[in-house]
Amino acid sequence: MTTQPVITTHGTSTPVALRYALMPVDGNGIAVATVAAMLDHDAGGTRARVLPPGEALPYGVAPVLVTDTTLHGVTRLEETLLRWGPLPKPWLVWVADAPTRPVQDARFTIRALEGRLAGVARLPYLPVLRAVKGPDEALEYKDVQTAAARLRRTIEGK
């Protein structure tokens, strides 16, 4: 059961309920908006959305933390998990901020935090995010669509 109303998608009678609540760890930029659109998968914001600061996690919704691969982002993630409390374990979407692998300290910290997470989904560096106005425009690119499909498979366990 969720606390969000069940609605139908346009043109179908299939019920859709909020499934993922995204929480940016280190700022709400194009990467967070794109991850939300990737997980929403054309449901008009009814499957996944970014929670505003201070909003409670809706009952039955999977929390998803989003941060980049910088050491600063990982440190903020660690601080967030220290204050996490009795909520369900969150997923982490770790968004590459450069076309190289994360620094060693960031990788080690993530490895140490994996026990506090439901799982870690790695999103590759997507240079197109630097040149688009929004997530809808980003999802028009094949590499973003491929990353979105991989992200959904990872989180949904398929």
Residue pairs with C-beta under 8 A, 6 or more apart in sequence:
1 59
1 60
2 17
2 18
2 58
2 59
2 60
2 61
3 58
3 59
3 60
4 17
4 18
4 58
4 61
5 17
6 15
6 16
6 17
7 15
7 16
7 17
7 46
8 14
8 15
8 16
9 16
9 43
9 44
9 46
10 44
16 43
16 46
16 47
17 46
17 47
18 46
18 47
18 48
18 49
18 58
18 61
19 39
19 47
19 48
19 61
19 62
20 36
20 39
20 40
20 47
20 48
20 49
20 61
20 62
20 64
20 91
20 155
21 48
21 49
21 51
21 57
21 58
21 61
21 62
21 63
21 64
22 32
22 35
22 36
22 39
22 48
22 49
22 50
22 51
22 64
22 65
22 66
22 93
23 50
23 51
23 63
23 64
23 65
23 66
23 80
23 90
24 32
24 50
24 65
24 66
24 67
25 65
25 66
25 67
25 73
25 76
25 77
25 80
26 67
26 68
26 70
26 72
26 73
26 76
26 77
28 50
30 129
30 132
30 134
30 135
30 138
31 66
31 68
31 95
31 123
31 129
32 50
32 66
33 50
33 134
33 135
34 126
34 129
34 135
34 138
34 139
34 144
35 64
35 66
35 93
35 95
35 123
35 151
36 45
36 48
36 49
36 50
36 135
37 48
37 135
37 136
37 138
37 139
37 148
38 135
38 139
38 144
38 147
38 148
38 151
38 152
39 47
39 48
39 64
39 151
39 152
39 155
40 46
40 47
40 48
40 49
41 47
41 48
41 148
41 152
48 64
51 57
57 63
57 87
62 88
62 90
62 91
62 118
62 155
63 87
63 88
63 90
63 91
64 90
64 91
64 92
64 93
64 155
65 77
65 80
65 90
65 91
65 92
65 93
65 117
66 92
66 93
66 95
67 73
67 74
67 76
67 77
67 92
67 93
67 94
67 95
68 94
68 95
68 96
68 97
69 94
69 95
69 96
69 97
69 98
69 101
69 102
69 106
70 97
70 102
70 103
70 106
71 103
71 105
71 106
71 109
73 97
73 106
74 102
74 105
74 106
74 109
74 110
75 109
77 92
77 109
77 110
77 113
78 109
78 113
81 113
81 116
81 117
84 90
84 116
88 118
89 116
89 117
89 118
90 117
90 118
91 117
91 118
91 119
91 120
91 121
91 155
92 110
92 113
92 117
92 119
92 120
92 121
93 121
93 123
93 151
94 102
94 110
94 120
94 121
94 122
94 123
95 123
96 102
96 122
96 123
96 124
96 125
96 126
97 125
98 125
99 125
99 127
101 107
102 110
110 120
114 120
119 154
119 155
121 151
121 154
121 155
123 147
123 151
124 147
126 138
126 141
126 143
126 144
126 147
128 138
128 141
128 143
128 144
129 138
129 144
132 138
138 144
139 145
139 148
152 158
